[in-house]
Amino acid sequence: MEKVTPPTRAAPQDRRPRDELDELDRRLLALLRENSRATNQALSEALGVAPSTCLARMKGLQRSGVIRRFTVEVDPRALGSTIEALISVRLRPGARHLMSAFGEGLKSVPEVSQFFFLAGSDDFLIHVTARDTDHIRQFVREHLSSNQAVAATQTSLVFEHVQGSVEP
């Protein structure tokens, strides 16, 4: 009886370590941060390279994990959220084993725009969008203060939210 060996996956091409980005990669990433919907033609013209070169670079950055995903940024006001807050959360010392579950639970809460798992005195920093301050208070009461794992919260209202472009 003949032994069948399953085919092996070919190694993805262009799996450069993230610290080995060249100048062209860095310029391409900067252009994509400005406008991730730019056409390949527009990107290649801005970079001064052939469209095929630009496309190959983009695909290589995606395969290597440098480009993780493309997203859309929605103005919270369009969805009825007129206020933002950052809420620091400290879990009880006896509840440290619940950190993963706490973070997973935040993923399904509509008011949570993003959150960070931290080192330091606080365990989480949660960015929320809400209709008004009553909505934020309701969020804290229902999702944080009522959670037995939560020791303390501190809420800071956001006056202005500016997303900067990080230079490569």
C-alpha positions as a Markdown table, in Angstrom:
| # | Residue | x | y | z |
|---|---|---|---|---|
| 1 | Met | 0.0 | 0.0 | 0.0 |
| 2 | Glu | 1.4 | 3.4 | -1.0 |
| 3 | Lys | 1.8 | 6.0 | 1.7 |
| 4 | Val | 0.3 | 9.3 | 0.8 |
| 5 | Thr | 2.0 | 12.4 | 2.1 |
| 6 | Pro | -0.2 | 15.5 | 2.4 |
| 7 | Pro | 1.1 | 18.5 | 0.5 |
| 8 | Thr | 3.1 | 21.0 | 2.5 |
| 9 | Arg | 2.2 | 24.6 | 2.4 |
| 10 | Ala | 4.6 | 26.8 | 0.5 |
| 11 | Ala | 6.1 | 29.5 | 2.8 |
| 12 | Pro | 4.6 | 32.9 | 2.1 |
| 13 | Gln | 6.9 | 35.0 | 0.0 |
| 14 | Asp | 8.2 | 38.4 | 1.3 |
| 15 | Arg | 7.9 | 37.5 | 5.0 |
| 16 | Arg | 10.3 | 40.3 | 6.1 |
| 17 | Pro | 10.6 | 41.0 | 9.8 |
| 18 | Arg | 8.8 | 44.2 | 10.7 |
| 19 | Asp | 12.1 | 45.9 | 11.5 |
| 20 | Glu | 13.3 | 45.3 | 7.9 |
| 21 | Leu | 10.9 | 47.7 | 6.2 |
| 22 | Asp | 12.6 | 49.7 | 3.5 |
| 23 | Glu | 11.9 | 53.3 | 2.5 |
| 24 | Leu | 9.4 | 52.3 | -0.1 |
| 25 | Asp | 7.4 | 50.2 | 2.4 |
| 26 | Arg | 7.5 | 53.1 | 4.9 |
| 27 | Arg | 6.2 | 55.6 | 2.3 |
| 28 | Leu | 3.5 | 53.1 | 1.2 |
| 29 | Leu | 2.3 | 52.7 | 4.8 |
| 30 | Ala | 2.3 | 56.5 | 5.3 |
| 31 | Leu | 0.1 | 56.9 | 2.2 |
| 32 | Leu | -2.3 | 54.1 | 3.4 |
| 33 | Arg | -2.6 | 55.7 | 6.8 |
| 34 | Glu | -3.7 | 59.0 | 5.1 |
| 35 | Asn | -6.2 | 57.2 | 2.8 |
| 36 | Ser | -6.5 | 53.4 | 3.0 |
| 37 | Arg | -9.0 | 53.5 | 0.1 |
| 38 | Ala | -6.5 | 55.0 | -2.3 |
| 39 | Thr | -6.3 | 53.0 | -5.6 |
| 40 | Asn | -3.2 | 51.0 | -6.4 |
| 41 | Gln | -2.8 | 53.4 | -9.4 |
| 42 | Ala | -2.8 | 56.5 | -7.2 |
| 43 | Leu | -0.4 | 54.8 | -4.7 |
| 44 | Ser | 2.0 | 53.7 | -7.4 |
| 45 | Glu | 2.0 | 57.2 | -8.9 |
| 46 | Ala | 2.6 | 58.9 | -5.5 |
| 47 | Leu | 5.5 | 56.4 | -4.9 |
| 48 | Gly | 6.9 | 56.7 | -8.4 |
| 49 | Val | 6.9 | 52.9 | -9.0 |
| 50 | Ala | 5.0 | 50.6 | -11.4 |
| 51 | Pro | 1.5 | 49.5 | -10.3 |
| 52 | Ser | 2.7 | 45.9 | -10.2 |
| 53 | Thr | 5.5 | 46.8 | -7.8 |
| 54 | Cys | 3.1 | 48.7 | -5.5 |
| 55 | Leu | 0.6 | 45.9 | -5.5 |
| 56 | Ala | 3.3 | 43.3 | -4.7 |
| 57 | Arg | 4.6 | 45.5 | -1.9 |
| 58 | Met | 1.1 | 45.8 | -0.4 |
| 59 | Lys | 0.4 | 42.1 | -0.6 |
| 60 | Gly | 3.8 | 41.4 | 1.0 |
| 61 | Leu | 3.0 | 43.7 | 3.8 |
| 62 | Gln | -0.3 | 42.0 | 4.3 |
| 63 | Arg | 1.1 | 38.5 | 4.2 |
| 64 | Ser | 3.9 | 39.4 | 6.7 |
| 65 | Gly | 1.4 | 40.9 | 9.1 |
| 66 | Val | 2.6 | 44.4 | 8.9 |
| 67 | Ile | -0.8 | 45.4 | 7.5 |
| 68 | Arg | -3.2 | 43.7 | 9.8 |
| 69 | Arg | -6.5 | 45.0 | 8.4 |
| 70 | Phe | -8.2 | 47.9 | 6.7 |
| 71 | Thr | -10.9 | 49.7 | 8.7 |
| 72 | Val | -13.4 | 52.4 | 8.5 |
| 73 | Glu | -13.6 | 55.2 | 11.0 |
| 74 | Val | -17.2 | 56.3 | 11.7 |
| 75 | Asp | -18.1 | 59.6 | 13.2 |
| 76 | Pro | -19.8 | 58.7 | 16.5 |
| 77 | Arg | -22.2 | 61.6 | 16.1 |
| 78 | Ala | -23.7 | 60.0 | 13.0 |
| 79 | Leu | -24.7 | 57.1 | 15.3 |
| 80 | Gly | -26.2 | 59.3 | 18.0 |
| 81 | Ser | -23.1 | 59.3 | 20.2 |
| 82 | Thr | -22.2 | 62.9 | 21.1 |
| 83 | Ile | -19.7 | 62.3 | 23.9 |
| 84 | Glu | -16.7 | 60.1 | 24.5 |
| 85 | Ala | -15.0 | 59.0 | 27.7 |
| 86 | Leu | -12.0 | 57.0 | 28.8 |
| 87 | Ile | -12.6 | 54.8 | 31.8 |
| 88 | Ser | -9.8 | 53.3 | 33.8 |
| 89 | Val | -10.7 | 50.0 | 35.5 |
| 90 | Arg | -8.9 | 48.2 | 38.3 |
| 91 | Leu | -9.9 | 44.6 | 39.0 |
| 92 | Arg | -9.9 | 43.2 | 42.5 |
| 93 | Pro | -6.7 | 41.3 | 43.5 |
| 94 | Gly | -8.6 | 38.1 | 44.0 |
| 95 | Ala | -10.2 | 38.4 | 40.5 |
| 96 | Arg | -7.0 | 38.6 | 38.4 |
| 97 | His | -7.9 | 35.2 | 36.9 |
| 98 | Leu | -11.0 | 36.9 | 35.3 |
| 99 | Met | -9.0 | 39.4 | 33.2 |
| 100 | Ser | -9.4 | 37.5 | 29.9 |
| 101 | Ala | -13.1 | 37.0 | 30.5 |
| 102 | Phe | -13.5 | 40.6 | 31.4 |
| 103 | Gly | -11.8 | 41.7 | 28.2 |
| 104 | Glu | -13.8 | 39.3 | 26.1 |
| 105 | Gly | -17.0 | 40.7 | 27.6 |
| 106 | Leu | -16.1 | 44.2 | 26.6 |
| 107 | Lys | -15.9 | 43.2 | 22.9 |
| 108 | Ser | -19.7 | 42.7 | 22.7 |
| 109 | Val | -20.7 | 46.0 | 24.4 |
| 110 | Pro | -21.9 | 48.5 | 21.8 |
| 111 | Glu | -20.6 | 51.6 | 23.7 |
| 112 | Val | -17.0 | 50.2 | 23.7 |
| 113 | Ser | -15.1 | 51.7 | 20.8 |
| 114 | Gln | -11.8 | 50.1 | 21.9 |
| 115 | Phe | -10.1 | 49.0 | 25.1 |
| 116 | Phe | -6.5 | 48.4 | 26.3 |
| 117 | Phe | -5.2 | 45.8 | 28.7 |
| 118 | Leu | -2.6 | 47.6 | 30.7 |
| 119 | Ala | 0.4 | 47.1 | 33.0 |
| 120 | Gly | 0.5 | 49.4 | 36.0 |
| 121 | Ser | -2.0 | 50.4 | 38.6 |
| 122 | Asp | -5.0 | 50.1 | 36.2 |
| 123 | Asp | -5.9 | 46.9 | 34.4 |
| 124 | Phe | -8.0 | 48.2 | 31.5 |
| 125 | Leu | -8.6 | 51.5 | 29.8 |
| 126 | Ile | -11.9 | 51.6 | 28.0 |
| 127 | His | -12.8 | 54.1 | 25.3 |
| 128 | Val | -16.6 | 54.5 | 25.1 |
| 129 | Thr | -18.9 | 56.6 | 23.0 |
| 130 | Ala | -22.3 | 57.5 | 24.3 |
| 131 | Arg | -25.4 | 59.8 | 23.8 |
| 132 | Asp | -24.7 | 61.9 | 26.9 |
| 133 | Thr | -23.3 | 61.8 | 30.5 |
| 134 | Asp | -26.4 | 59.8 | 31.7 |
| 135 | His | -25.6 | 57.2 | 29.1 |
| 136 | Ile | -22.0 | 57.0 | 30.4 |
| 137 | Arg | -23.2 | 56.7 | 34.0 |
| 138 | Gln | -25.5 | 53.9 | 32.9 |
| 139 | Phe | -22.7 | 52.1 | 31.1 |
| 140 | Val | -20.4 | 52.3 | 34.2 |
| 141 | Arg | -23.2 | 51.1 | 36.5 |
| 142 | Glu | -24.4 | 48.2 | 34.3 |
| 143 | His | -21.1 | 46.9 | 32.9 |
| 144 | Leu | -18.5 | 47.9 | 35.5 |
| 145 | Ser | -19.7 | 48.8 | 39.0 |
| 146 | Ser | -22.1 | 45.8 | 39.0 |
| 147 | Asn | -19.3 | 43.4 | 38.1 |
| 148 | Gln | -17.9 | 41.7 | 41.2 |
| 149 | Ala | -14.4 | 41.5 | 39.7 |
| 150 | Val | -14.2 | 45.3 | 39.4 |
| 151 | Ala | -12.5 | 47.1 | 42.3 |
| 152 | Ala | -12.5 | 50.7 | 41.0 |
| 153 | Thr | -13.2 | 52.8 | 38.0 |
| 154 | Gln | -12.3 | 56.4 | 37.0 |
| 155 | Thr | -14.0 | 58.2 | 34.2 |
| 156 | Ser | -12.5 | 61.0 | 32.2 |
| 157 | Leu | -14.6 | 62.8 | 29.6 |
| 158 | Val | -12.9 | 63.4 | 26.2 |
| 159 | Phe | -13.1 | 67.0 | 25.0 |
| 160 | Glu | -11.4 | 66.3 | 21.7 |
| 161 | His | -10.3 | 63.1 | 20.0 |
| 162 | Val | -7.5 | 63.5 | 17.5 |
| 163 | Gln | -6.0 | 60.5 | 15.7 |
| 164 | Gly | -2.5 | 61.2 | 14.6 |
| 165 | Ser | -0.5 | 59.6 | 12.0 |
| 166 | Val | 2.5 | 57.8 | 13.4 |
| 167 | Glu | 5.6 | 58.2 | 11.2 |
| 168 | Pro | 7.2 | 54.9 | 10.3 |
